[in-house]
Structure formats: C-alpha cells, structure tokens
Amino acid sequence: AIDPMYQFALDSYVHLYCQSIETSREKKIASSLEERIEDLNQFHALAVYRFGCRALFERHKLLLSLHLCSRVLSSMGDLNADEYRFFLFGGQVLDRSTQAQNPAPDWITQQIWDNITEVDTQLEAFKGFQASLEQTLRDWKKWYSCGEPESEPLPGEWDGRLDALQKLIVVRCIRGDRVLPAAQIFISAKLDPKFVEPPALDLEAIYEESTCKTPLLFVLTPGMDPTAQLNALAIVKNVPCNNLSLGQGQEPKAIKMIDDGAQQGFWALLANCHLCAFWLPTLEKYVEKTFDEGPHKDFRIWLSSSPTPKFPIQLLQNCIKMTAEPPRSLKANVTRLLSNTTEESYSRVSELAKYRKLFFSLCWMHAVLLERRKFKMLGWNTPYDFNDSDFDISENILAIYLDLDPTEIPWDAIRYLIAEANYGGRVTEAPDNRVLRSYVNEFFSPAALGQKFQLSTLPTYFIAEDTSLSSYKSIVREWPLSEPPEAFGQHGNAEISSAMVDTEMMCSTILSLSGGSAGGGGGISPDEQVFSTCESLLEKLPENIDWEEVVERNESDASPLKVCLLQEIERYNELLTKTRASIKLLMKGIQGFVVISKDQEEVLTSLFAGQVPKAWLYAYPSLKPLSSWMPDLIDRIEQLNAWGFAGVPKVMWLGGVTYPTSLLTALLQASARKNMVSVDTLSWDFVVQSVDETGIIAMPKEGAYIKAMILEGAKWDSNIGALADADPMALFNAMPIIHFKPVARKKATTDGIYSCPLYLYPIRTGTRERPSFMIWVDLKA
C-alpha cells in the first residue's frame, strides 16, 4: 500500500460515475452516441482525478496523474507496453562483460550508460540510438547540461523520430532528475493540462457534497491543524462547531458530543483520532448507529487523524477524505509566521530594533529547518518534526534575554538554548546537530544586527532596515514561490539528488500498483523472464570461499585481522549458500516442481522488478539494483579470496566487508599490540594519497590504505589537496586512497579541517542493529 489512509469504496465510485453522467450532459450536448461516450469518458476521467487528488498527499498527486494516464491510453490501445515498462524499470544489466565501452565517463555515469545500451537493445524505436549518441556526443552533452532538458528539442533526428512516451524514456535514461517535469508534459499532451493541476482544497464545496450521514476526515501531516479553517466555515454556515481532541479518557466525551450534535444539529470535530486508535472500532459502530437513527440535517461529524494502519477500513472508505498539509516553501512558511504574530507581542520588548531583526532571523531559520526536508538525506539524515512550539519558545528566549541585558547580549546562551535545548532536543543524529548549530551561529550573531544582513548567498533574502511587521510582510511577498538550494546554503546539486530519489520512488510505486507487470503485454511472460534471470544469476554467483584452507594457510597468523577475515568469510559463505538455494528453489517453483511459498513469491517479484530480494540483504545492507548488486558481490568475494590466500591486500576496500567498523578496530588493535600500548590511547590520522592503486607498492607499516570511498556533495581537489564544491551535475565523486594511520590520541584541530562523516551506505541512519555511520574522517577543506 502507498499509504494506509488511501482507501476508497466502490459505492463512492459508483456515485461519482452517476454524477459524471448527469453533470457532463449539462456541460455539452453531443450530436452522436460516439461523441457522447467520448465526452463522458474525458469528463469522468477528470472527475476521478480531482476526486482522488483531494484525498492524496501532494507528493502522490503526479503519481495518480501518470497512473491514470497510462490506464486510459492502454484502454485506447495507445500505449506501447514494452516502452512503458522500460520507462518504469530503466536499463537493467546483469552482465557488463559484453557491454560497449562508455565513450564519455566524465558525464555519462554507469547507470546512464546502462540505460542507453539497454534501450538500444530492447526497444525497436531506439535502434541505432547508442551509435548516434556516440557520434554526436557534444550535442548530447549540451542537451544533458540544460536546466530543463525536457523542454528542449532532442539532438539530431531523434526529436522528430520519437513520440511523447519515447521522449519521456530519453529523459529517464539520461536525466533521471527531470522525469517528474517531463511526465507532466507527457500527461498534458496525452490527456489534458488539467490532469497536472491539482485542485485547491475547497472546504465549502466538500461540505455541500456531504450529508448528515457522511463522516468527513482530515488526513494530517506534522505541523498542520485544520481546526481554524473548519471553525471559519462553521461561522459562514452559521452552525456551531464543537471540538474535542481524542486521547486517553476522552471516549465518553466524544460519545456525548456525537449524541448532542445529532440531536441539536451542530458539527462535531473529533481531532487526532490516531491517538485513540484502540477505540476507533467502537467509534465506527457508534457512528453507524447514529446514522441509522437519523441525525439532524445540519449535523456533521468531522474527524482528523495522522496516517495509521489501525484506522478502521470501513469507516475510512465511508469518509470524504481531505489531506491537510502545511505550505511548502520558504515564502509560505515565513508569511505564515508573520501573519500569526500580533502587533502587541511584536512590540513588547524594550530593545525593539534588535529584537525585530533577530525575530525575522528566527522566522527565516525556522522556515529553512522545515524546508530542508525536501533535499532528503542531503537535508537531514532523518526528518524531524519541527513545529511552531519550537519557534514560540525560541522567540520567548530572544525576548527574555534582550530585556535582561540589552547592552550586552548573551549570544552564547541564546545560541545554546535555541540550538541544543530547544530545536536540538528533537535532533537525534550528530551530523544534523552540527548543521543546526551552524545555522544558529550564523543567524544569531552581532552581524545579524548590522545593515541589510544577508540570510543566504542570494541577494533576495536579507533583513530589512525597516523592521515593522508590514514592511517584513511586503518584502516576503516579493520572494519567489520556490527557492533554489542556495537559499538553504546548499549546493545546486542537492536538488538534483532529491529529484532522482523522487523519480525512483514514483516508478517503483507504479510498479507495485501493477504487481510488477506495468500494464503487461508483449514479449515473454514474467515467469519466463525471472527464470532467465535466475539462470544468469546462478552462472555468475561466486563459489563459496574455502574457509578450512584459509584457516590452514593463516595458521601462524595471530593478528586481530585474521579473526576479522575469518568472520567475514563465514558471513559471506552463508550469504552465498542461502542465495544459491533460494534461486534454485524459485526455479523449481516456476517449473511447477514445488509450490511457491510466500517468501519465494517476494523473491520472484523483486527479481522481476530488477531489485535485490530482502532475504538476500541480511549479510550487509545495499540499495543497489540487481544489475549492480551482483558485480558488487563478486568484487567483495574476490577481495576476501585475495586476502585469505595471498595475505592482507596492500590497498583495502573498507566498504567490501560486512562490518567495516570491525576491520577498523582490528587495525587499531594490531597497532596497539605492535607498539605495546592500550588501544584506547590510539586514534586515526587520515593521509590522502596523491597516487592511485597502481602507484601503491606495499601495504603501510601500520594501519591500511583504504580505497573506493565516494564523496557526496563535494569533491577532492588534488591541485590544492583539500575538499571543494562539487561540479554541477556531479552528485558523487571518487575520493583518492586514504591512509588510515593509527596515532596517539591528540587534541583535535579544527582550523582548515572538516570532520567528514563516513557512512556504510546511502541511508545514513541505518538501523538499530546496523548503524550506517562508521567514523569521522578529518580532511582539509
């Protein structure tokens, strides 16, 4: 399921369908039956879209549009199933041994090249695409570098040769971050631009659509409370509205409110139903009983709840659902904070000029902290539910300290209380604490009281000299509706990275909706395809490492590294054994020799979607698709084989072991034994090497040379020997080999040094059992 609150009843759809028949007749009189049917289909499709949109979160509305579009086109025979499936899956390459060489690895990543080679092979319309791209690399790089390539003509003959879906596939192959805007263009061209224009929430229209026997439900997101909107509508309709927030012990009050409302004809709002989930089945039965008894015609029961799988499905399906989401932009958030501020509270501090500048700085910081979430992992390691109570407490801190000592502002105390005690109280990840402290140190400093203090590197955002509320509101009104990453202090690539994640999420969700078939059609069956994949996997899966022989060869080695090696071999052998058995059992199931279990069904679904089955990920976490996971596994086994039979490698791949922290600890223990010191007295020194692996002659005397680390959000500038901003469109950059050198623990130096967190894989929080964070790596910056 996409979201537990997305439940719709057939009765609702039938009602909507009958409504479409009546309403469309009023809009236009058809001259023939065929024209009438076409008009009705178009009208009803748009009605379904608008009906569904009001119950969906913003992030899922384009998903609905694309899924609806694909279904409509498929029913009309106007959708090539193979092409649409390729759009959703992308290029999946299990064996790269026969793949053509990448002609421009400086901008064509491995994933892009996989897409290009596979689209040329699999789709008839793209025959010759790979060769054409290689011949016109300069033109394609220019197109790739455009800010909005989906709006630009394709190089060469391809713009006139490809249709709308095929152009969408090109964007998917080469500029995955622009798939969502390209999908909007595709939907607009194939259906209507109205299908990418979600209707605004019209509470009055929804009320008019309801009856006294229709429950209405607000699906909430953090930081959003629809009570004020509902009270305003009640005033307009001249109907009393009683509110009750559910929780332990509130059940009798809720029952009484429903009874009184049904008799007297007022509205009853039961807020935060998710806090009383155990009682919701009882509420469902009581509401049904109330409706059966015939309530007052003006009675309405309104509910609000955060998404929860415990919400009764029958009640959920019977409700008219609306999503309530807070505004999504710096402009909208700052405008809301200013609108909620009264002149009385804004003028209560004796040092007005200083307070008002710091107040605006706080508004800006609060909006930035909320909106950083859109950058996914590059915003926060894990999303935090900062809300207006954090803002109110911080605003009171400013007012109190400015009144206490207006001449000598205690900056350190203010920063600590805001960054550590208040907002910081919600933050669970150390790197996120550092980000928060950086913002607070910048926005709450003597410089913020100066003239036209810049809130970001962009000239648009600054603290004005006229600090009246009306002036601030006027300035914010002129801000753009959406803001670039630079407004947050982020690199421009941050938006590209989050857009790539959104693309993958949308495509994988559509695949899950269609059971992996993506509309079916064409070619071999899913079972045949998975069987072929299984054969390929079995052929490539490495043999188990000979653990006994490794033990025998390293019998004289008593170092901690040997223990680490043997533990790693045990884990990988278990993974190889279980994976091989799983593949063989699935093949038997496909052939009909055994019954396919639920676990095997999940393996089959994952393999068909080109993903790694969850059952195969217990040894080490990975987000790689199947096409990248298998070569990666082969490389891991090769490293262990080389280590076990030829000795410790001169350059080690830290990410190639299941527990990298175990290997780092073993290296420290080996150094401690060699130097006859306690391991607790040692720490790491990180020496970046200027040569590649071929230039490394032997392993270091202590520690290890570590390779294959990837920088996200930065690059290593070898000319200056320090970290630098990444190049545009370069989301990931290779880090040179680093000598992890054990040294006596010393006082950390911060001048010109950036402590870079090292993670096991892209999900930075990891899990409780397998944290992703490993170590801080000190690098020059």
N, C-alpha and C positions, 0 to 999 in steps of 0.2 A: 504494500500500500504506500502511496505517496505521502499521505497524511491521514491519521486516524479520524479526522473530522470530515473528510471528504466522503460522505455517504449520501446517496440520493435515492429516493423511492420511485418506483415505476409509476405510481399514481401521480406524482408531481410532473413527470414527463408527459403522461397522457393529458393532464390538464393543460400543460404548456402547448402540446400539439394541437389540441382543440382550440385553444386561444389563438394560435397562429393561423388556423384555418379561417376563423372569424375576422381577425384583425387584418390579414392580408387582403381579404375580399374588399374591405373598406378602403384600403390604400390604393388599389388598382383593379380596374375591371378588365379581365382578359378576353381576347377575341376568339380564342380556341381552347380546347381542353389541354393541348400540349403546352401552350403558353401559360395557362393557369397552373399546371403542375410545376413548371419551371419557376414561376413566380413564388409559388408556395414553398418549394424546396429552398430557394435563396432566402426567403423571409424567415423560414423556420430555422435554418442553419444559423442565421444571425441571432435569432431569439435564444437558441440553445447556448450560443457563445456568451451572450450578455447575462443570461440566467446563471450559467456556470461561473462566470467571472466574479460576480458579487460574493460568491462563497469561497473563492480561491485567494491565497496569498499572492502578493504582487509577483513573486519570483516564479509562480507557476502559470501565470496567465498566458505568456507566449507559448508555453508547453501545450496548453489547451488549444490555442490557435493552430499550431502546427499539426497536432494530432487530428484535430477536426478537419483541417485542410487535406491531410493525407487520406483520411477516410472518405471524404467527399470525392476527391479525384480518383481514388481507387474504385468507388462505386460507379463512376462515369467511364471507367476504362482509360483514364488519362494519367495514370501513374505507373511508371516502369518500376516494378517491384525490385528488380536487381539493383537498379540505380539508387532507389530509396534506401535499400538495405545497406549498400556501400556507404551512403551518406551517414547512416547511423553507426555503423561499425568502424569505418575508416579502414586503412590498409593494415592487414594482419600478416606478418611474415615470420614463419617459424624457422625457416632455413635461409640464412643470408649468404650461404656459400656460393650460390649461383647468381646472386643479385649483382646488377651492374654497379660500377664504382660511382660514388657520389661526385658529380662534377664541380660542386661548389660548397664544400663543407663549412665555409666561413659564414654562410647564411642559410643553407639548406641543412636542417637538423636531420638526425636519423629517422625520426618519426615522419617528417615531411617527405623524405626520400622513400620511405616505405609506402606512404600514400601514393606517391607519384608512380612508382614502379607497379604497384598493385592495380591502380585504376587503369593503367595502360593494358594490363594483362586481363583483367576481369570484365571490363565494360566495352562493348563494341563501339560506342560513340567516341571513346577515347583512344582508339588505336592510333599509334604514332605520337601520342601526347608526350611521352618521355623523350623521344628523339627530338621533337620540335622544341621542347623546353631547353634541352642541352644546346641546340643550335642558336637559340635566342636568349641566352642567359641574362644578358644585360637588360633586355626589355622586361623579363620576368622579375628580375631583382628590383627594377624601378616600380613595377606593379606591387610587389611584395612590401616595398618600403612606404607605400602610400598610407596616409592616415585612415582613409575609408576605401579600401580596395574594392569592396563590394559595389561601390557606385562608379567605379572606373571601368572602361572597356578592357577586355582581356587582350593580351598581346597577339599579334598576327591574325591568323584565320579563325582563331578559336572563339572570338566574340560573336561572329556571325554563324559559326558552326554549331554552337551549343545552345540548348534551350534553357529555361529558367532553372529547372532542377539540376541540370548538368553544371550550370554556372555556380549553383549553391555547393555542389560537390567540389568544385575547384577551390572555393573559399575554405571548405572543410579540410581539404588536403594541404593547402599552403598557408592559410592564415586562420587557424582554428579560433583565434581570439575574436574574429569578426563574424562568426557563424550566426550569432543571435540577430545582429542588424541585417545580415544577408537573408536570414529566414523571414524577417519582417517584409523585406522587398519581395521575396518569393510568394508569401501569403497574399500580399496586396495585389500582386499580378495575377495570381490564380483564382482568388476569391474576390476580395474587396478590401480596400484600405480600412474599412470599419472593423475588420477582424483583428487588427493590431492596435485598436484604440479602445482600451477597456473603459467601460462607462464609470463615471464617478458614483460614489455611494450616495443614493438619493433615499434618505430615510423616510421621507414623507410618501414617496411612491411605493416603497415596500410596505408601509403601514396601510395604504389604501388597498394594496393587493391582499392583505391578510384579513382574517375574520376573527371573531371572538373564540373560535375553536382552533386557531392556528398559533402554536408557540413560535416565537422568534428568538434566534440565537446569534449573539455576537461571538465570533471566534477571535480570541485576543492574542496579541503579541506583547512582549515586555515593553513597558512604558506607555501603554495605551489604555485609556479608560473612556468608554463611550457614554458614561452617565450624563455628562454635561450636554451632549448632543440630544440624548433622549429626553432630558428634562426640558430643553428648549422646544422640542417638538410637542411635548405634552402641553406646554403653555400655549403654543399656536393652536392646538386642537382643543384647548380648554378642558383638559382631562387631568385629574390628579394622578401623580406618579409616585408610588412608594418604593423605596429602595431597601434592599437587605443584602448584606454581604454574608455569604454562607460560610460556615465553619463549624467547629465542634459546638454542639449545644444550640445551634440556630434552627434546627429542624422544626420544632413546634411553632416558632415564629413564622417560618416560611409557610407552613400549612395554614395558619390563621390568616396570613396575608392573601393567600390564594382564595380562601373561602370568602373573605371580606370583599376582595376585588371582584369575584364572580357575582356576588350579590349586589354590590353597590355600583359596579361599572367603572372602577379605576384601573390603572395599569399597575402591574406588579413586576418589579425587576429583581430577580434573584442573581446576584453577581458572584463571580468566582466559583462556579459550580465545581471546578476541578479540585477545590479544597475540601469538598464534601462528596468525593466520588463514591464512597461506600453507600451513600444514601440515595444516589441518583436512581437506582431501580425502583425504590419506593416512590420517589418523586414522579417517575414516569407513570406508574399505576395511578397515582393520585390525580395527576393532570388529566389522564384519560377518563377517570371517573368524573371529574369536574366538567369536562366537555360533554360527556354523555348526559349529565343532568341539565344541561342547557344554561350556560352563564349569561350574564347581562351583555347586550350587544356591543357595549363600549369596552368591555373587559379585554385586556391583552396581557398575556404572560410573556415577559422578556427574560431571557437568560443570557449570561455571559460566562465564557469558560476558555481557559487556555487549552491547547490541544492535549487530549488524553485518550488513550485506548480504552479507558474504563467508562467512557460516556455510553449510555445505552443506545444501541444501534437504532431501535425502533423510534425512540424519541428523536434521535439525531436526524433520521430520514423524514420525520414529520415536520421538523422545524424549517422555517425560512431562515437560511443561514447568511450571515454577512461577516466579512473579515474586517477587523478594526486594526489598522496599522498606523504607527506614528509617521510623521513626514520624513522623507528620505533625502536630505541634502543639508549642507551647512546653512544655507539661506533659510530653509524652512525651520530648522531647529533653533537658530538664533532668533528668528522672528517670533517663534512661539514663546521663548524665554522672555523676550522683551515685552510681549503682549501680556504675559502673566504678572508683570511687575507693576505695582501701583506707584503713583507719584509720592504717596506718603512714605512707603518703605524706601523709595529711591532717594528721599531727602532727609532721612533720619540720622545720618552720620555727620559729625561736625566738619570733618575734612572732606567736603563734598567732591572737590576736583580729583583728589587722589582716589577716593572710593569709587567714583563713577568710571574712571579709567580701568581700575582693577576689576570692577564689576563686568565691564564689556570684555575684558581679557578672560574672565571666568566663563562668560557666555560662549565665547569662541572655543575655549578649551573643552568645555562640556560637549559642544557640538562635534568637535574633532574626535573626541573619545568615542562618541556614539557611532560616527560615520566611518571610523577606521575599520569597522567590521566588514565593510564591503570588499576590502582587499584580502579577505580570507586569512590564510596563515601569514601573509605579509602585513596584516593589520594587527591582529592579536593571535598569540599561539592558541588561545581558546576564547570564544566570545564571552564577554562579560555584560551583565545586565545593569549597566549604569542607569540611574533614573533621576527624576527631579529631586528626590530627597537628598541625594549626594550634592546636587547643585545648591539646594537651600541651605544645607549645613555649611558648605564652603562659603556661601555668601554671608552667613552669620559670622563665620570666623573672620572674614575680612572686616566686617563692620565692628566687631568687638575689639580687634587688635588696633584698628585705626583710631578708635575712640580712646583706647587705653594710653597710647603714646603716639600722637600724630606727628611729632617732630622726628622721632627715631623709630621707624617701622621695623618690627622684629621679623625680618624676612625669613630667617631660618625656621622660626617657629611656625609661621604661616605655611611655608613650603612643606614642612614635616606633617602638619595636621591635614593638609589637603592631599598630599601625595602618598603618605603612609597610613595615616589613621582613618581617613575618610574614603576617598576613591580607592586607595591602595588596599583597604580592607576587603575589597571584592576580588583583588587580583591574586591568582594562585601561582603564576609562573614567574620565575626570577627575571627572565628577559623582558617580560611585559612590565614588571616593576621598573626596570631601567628606562623603558620608553616613557612611562608615566612621569618618572622623576625628571626626565629631560624636558618634557612639556612644561611641567610646573616651574622648573628652574628658569625657563625662557620667558614664560608669560607672567611670572610674579617676581619681578626684579626692579631695581631703580630705573632701568631703561624703559620699562613699560609706562613710567610716568612722564617720559620725555615727549617731545613734539612728534606727532604723527608716527607713533611706534608701529613698525611693520609686523603683522601677525604671521606672515609667511614670506617666501621669496617672491610671491606675486604682488604687484603694486595694488591690486584691487582691495586687498584685505589689510586694514590698518585701524588704529584707534584715533578717532577724530578729536580735534581740539574743542569743538562744541559738544559737550558731554550730556546735553539734555536728552531725555527719552525720545522725544520727537525727532531730534537730529539723528540719533542712532537708528531709529526705525526707517528714516528716509534713506540713510546710507545703505542699510541692509537691503532695502527694496531694489536698489540698483545692482545688487550682486547677481551673477549668472545663476540660472536654475540648477545647473550641475557644475561641479568643480573638478578641475584636473588633480591628479595625485600630488602635484607640487604644493597645493594648498595645505596638505597634511604633512609636508616635509618629506614626502615620498618621492621616489624616482618614477619617471613616466612609465617604466616597465611594470610597475606594481599593478596598474590597471589591466595590462595585457595578461599577466599571470592569473588574476582572478577571473578574467573573461574566459580563459582557457578552461578553468575549472567549471564555470557555468555551462560551457559548451558540452563538456563530457557528462555533466550531471543531467542535462536535458536529453542528450542522446541515449544515455543508459536508462533513463526513466521511461522514455518512449518504448525502448526495447522490452523493459519489464512489463509495460502495459500490454504489449502484444505477445507476451510469452516467448520473446526472443525471435519470433518469426518476422516481425516488422512488416506485416501485411502478407507474408508468404509469397508464393508464386515462383515460377521459373526454376531451372537447374535441378540439382539433386536435392533430396529430402534432407531435413535437419539430421536425422539419424545417420544417413549415409555420410554427411559432412563430418559429424562428430567421430564416426568410425574411422574415417580417413585421417582426422586429426590425431586420434589415439594411436594409429599405426605409425604416424610420423613421430609422435612423442616417444613411443617405445623405442624407435630406432635411434633417437638422439639421447635418450636418458642414459647418463653415465652409469657404469658398473659400480657396485659398492667398493669402497676402499678396503684393502686387505689390512684389517686392524691388527691381527696377530703378527703379520710380517713387520708392520710399522713398530710394534712393541719390541720385537726381536732386534730390529736394526738400531733402535734407540735405547737398548737396554742399559748402556753405560751412562746415558744422559740422566742426570738427577735434577735438572733445572725446572723451575716452575713453567717454562714454556712447553716442556714435554707434556705435563699434566693438561695444560690448555689444549694442546694439539690433539691428545687422545680423547678428550671430552668433545671436541668439535667433530672428530671423525665418527664418534658414536652417534651424535645427533644427526649428522648428515646421512650416515648409513641407514638410520631409522627412517628418515625422510624418503630416501631413495627406495627402500623396501616397500613402504606403505604406498608411495605414489605408483610404483610399478604394479602392485597388487590392485590398487584402485582402478588403474587403466585397464588391466586385463579383465577384471570383474565387469566393468562397464561394457567392454567389447562383447563379453558373453551375454550380457543383458540385452544389448542391441540385436544380437543374433538370435535371441529367444531361448537361449540355453538355461538362463536363470531369470528369476523375477527381479526387476529393477526396484531396489529399495528407495526410500525417501532420500537417503544420503546420496545414493548414486544418481537420483534424479537431479539433485542440486549440482553434482559434478557435471552431468550432461548439459544442463542449462548454462553453466559457466563456460564450458568448453565451446558450446555453440556461439556464445557471445564473445569469444576470444579473451575471456578472463580466466584468472587462476582460481580454481576452486578453493573455498575457505579451508577445506580439510587438508589442503596441501601447504598451508601457511603457518602451521604450528611451530616449525623449527625457527623461522625468522620472519618478521613482517615484511611485506612488499606491496607496493601499489602498481607495480609494472603489469602491463597486459601480458597475456600468454606468450605473444611473439617475442617479447623482451625478457620474460622471466626464464625461459628455458636456456638461452645462451648465457644468461647471468648465472644460472645454477651450474652450468658446465664449467664456467670460469672459476667458480668457487671450489668445485671438486678438483680442478687442475691445480689450484694453489695448494690445497691440502695434500694432494699426491706429491707435488714437488717438495713440500715441507717435510712430509713423512719419509720420503725415500732419498732426498738429496740434501737434507739439512735445512736449517732456518733460511728463508729467502733473504737475499740482500735488500730487496725492497718489498715491503708487505702491504697487502690490501686490507686495511682495517675493517672496511665495510663487508668484506667477504667472509667474515666469521659470524656465527650466530650471536655471540656475546662479546662485542668489541671491548667493553669495559673489563672483562675477564682477561683479555690479552694485554691491555694496558697495565693492569695490576700485576700480571706475571712479569712484564718487562721491568716494572719498578722493583719487584721482589728479587729479580735476578741481579739488578744493580746493587740493591741493598746487601745481598749476600756477598757479592764480589768485593764491596768496599767495607764490609763488616760494620754497617750502620743499621739503625732501625728504619724500616720502610716509611714510618710516619714522618721522618725528617726529610723525606725527598718530595720534590715536586717536579714539574716539567718545564723545560725550556724548549722553545719552538724555533728551529732554524730553517728558514725557507731556502731550498737549494736552487741554484741557478742552472743546473743541468737536468736533462731528462733521465729516464731509467737506463738508457744505453750508456750514459756517462757515469753511472754509479759502478765502481769496480768491486767493492766488497761491502758487507754489512758493517755498520758502525761498531766501535768498541763497546758502547753502551747505548741502550735504547734501540730505536729502529727507524729506518726510513719508511715513511708512510705515503702511499700513492693513491690515486683515484678518488680524491676528495673534490667535491663540487661546491662552488660558491653560488649562492642565490642572493640576488640583489646587489652584487658588487663584482669586481674583477681584481686580479692581481696584476699590477703594473710592474713588469720586470725592469723597466727603464729607471724607475725611482725606488724599486724594491719596497713597495707599500700597496695597501688596498686603495682602490679608486672606484669612482662611479662606473657602473656597467654601461656598455654601449647600448644605444637604442635597439630594441628588439632582442637583445641578448639576455634571456631570462636566467640562464645558467652559464657559468664559466668554470673551466677546469682550473683547479688550484695546483701549483707546482708541488713537487715532492717536498715534504717537510720532515726534518729530523726531529723526532720526539726524543729529547735528550733528558734523562734523569739528572737533576741537580739538587744541591742542598736547598731546602726551603728558604726563601728570602722574601723580603718585603716587596710587595707588588709595586711596579712603577706604572703610572698612568699617562705620563707625558708622551704623546705621539703613539700610544698603544691602544688598540681596540681589542677588547676581550670578545672574541667571536665564538658564539655557541656552536658546538659540533653535535649534529643530530644523526641518529641511525638511519632514519628515512623521513619523507616529507611531512608526515603527521607529527608535529613537534611535541604534542603532549604525550604521544604513545599511549600505553595502557598502564594500569596499576602494576600488572605483572611484568611488563616490558616497557619501561620508560624509553623515550626516544633520545632524550638529552644524555650526552655522554661526558663532555668535558668542555671547559673554556679554553680556547686556543688564542694566545696573545699574539697579535700580528701588528706590524707597523701600519699606520693609517695616516 
